[in-house]
Amino acid sequence: MSTSLDFPHFLQRREEASTAFVNGDYRPLQEISTPTSPATIFGPKGDCVQGAEEVNKANEQGSHAFAEGSENAFDIMHKASDGVLAYWVGIQRSNVAMKGKSEKTEMNLRVTEIFRREDGEWKLIHRHADKLSPSPDT
């Protein structure tokens, strides 16, 4: 299968990893994240983490805040791949269960993610996520 054509299939796996993450399971995200720098994450709290080891550690720690029962979906606005690098841009819509809280929390994030081919597999190398502002209609 062409590396460009398999990117949409990989994005399904990426969304599944995101859903596992917001349910407290970091392992699927770890499997698709690069172990090799450069890697970065700009998180919704305004943090900037650089280096593959540091990014993966931050993601693992972040997953511990979530509990089972969370829901998650990607609204992909556009995506592309040239076979070496790929990206998607859109909204991540989640209704998450946080450890220690009885009520779920709605989290809508604007997301840009970049991937690179490493040993024939797509790997996450950059994530930028921040809170989506409420619509003026609401």
Secondary structure in CASP SS format (residue, H / E / C, confidence):
PFRMAT SS
TARGET T0000
AUTHOR 0000-0000-0000
METHOD secondary structure of the structure
MODEL  1
M C 1.00
S C 1.00
T C 1.00
S C 1.00
L C 1.00
D C 1.00
F H 1.00
P H 1.00
H H 1.00
F H 1.00
L H 1.00
Q H 1.00
R H 1.00
R H 1.00
E H 1.00
E H 1.00
A H 1.00
S H 1.00
T H 1.00
A H 1.00
F H 1.00
V C 1.00
N C 1.00
G C 1.00
D C 1.00
Y C 1.00
R H 1.00
P H 1.00
L H 1.00
Q H 1.00
E H 1.00
I H 1.00
S E 1.00
T C 1.00
P C 1.00
T C 1.00
S C 1.00
P C 1.00
A C 1.00
T E 1.00
I E 1.00
F E 1.00
G C 1.00
P C 1.00
K C 1.00
G C 1.00
D C 1.00
C E 1.00
V E 1.00
Q E 1.00
G C 1.00
A H 1.00
E H 1.00
E H 1.00
V H 1.00
N H 1.00
K H 1.00
A H 1.00
N H 1.00
E H 1.00
Q H 1.00
G H 1.00
S H 1.00
H C 1.00
A C 1.00
F E 1.00
A E 1.00
E E 1.00
G E 1.00
S E 1.00
E E 1.00
N E 1.00
A E 1.00
F E 1.00
D E 1.00
I E 1.00
M E 1.00
H E 1.00
K E 1.00
A E 1.00
S E 1.00
D C 1.00
G C 1.00
V C 1.00
L E 1.00
A E 1.00
Y E 1.00
W E 1.00
V E 1.00
G E 1.00
I E 1.00
Q E 1.00
R E 1.00
S E 1.00
N E 1.00
V E 1.00
A E 1.00
M E 1.00
K C 1.00
G C 1.00
K C 1.00
S C 1.00
E C 1.00
K C 1.00
T E 1.00
E E 1.00
M E 1.00
N E 1.00
L E 1.00
R E 1.00
V E 1.00
T E 1.00
E E 1.00
I E 1.00
F E 1.00
R E 1.00
R E 1.00
E E 1.00
D C 1.00
G C 1.00
E E 1.00
W E 1.00
K E 1.00
L E 1.00
I E 1.00
H E 1.00
R E 1.00
H E 1.00
A E 1.00
D E 1.00
K E 1.00
L C 1.00
S C 1.00
P C 1.00
S C 1.00
P C 1.00
D C 1.00
T C 1.00
END
